[in-house]
Amino acid sequence: ALAEAARREEEVPPGVAAERRWLHGEAYLAVEHVHARIGSGQSAQTPPGEDADWNAVRAHVAMWRTVWGNLSASGAREAIVTPEYGPGYFTGQSCVTKEWSPEALWGQ
């Protein structure tokens, strides 16, 4: 697994690798609150279910785990997270297949 990860890291463009080092070495260490919305450059929020952008989902989950790991390692007693389950229209009308209501959302 480590060899595979190292091979994939070699394929990353130098600018992206430098940005990742900065994010993990500095930015993620300063995070005290996570606004847990999974979005991308193409959408304010990834669609649910099988229409989801799974690369975006994996990247966000990895970032949150890194942040929470850093908080735990620092001795923080809590992690503050605001999950966001925005209305269907955040994801674009093409993925809204049924009526949306706040009651239905909270029922999930």
Beta strands, then each sheet from edge to edge (+ up, - down):
strand 1: 33-36
strand 2: 80-83
sheet 1: 1+ 2+
end
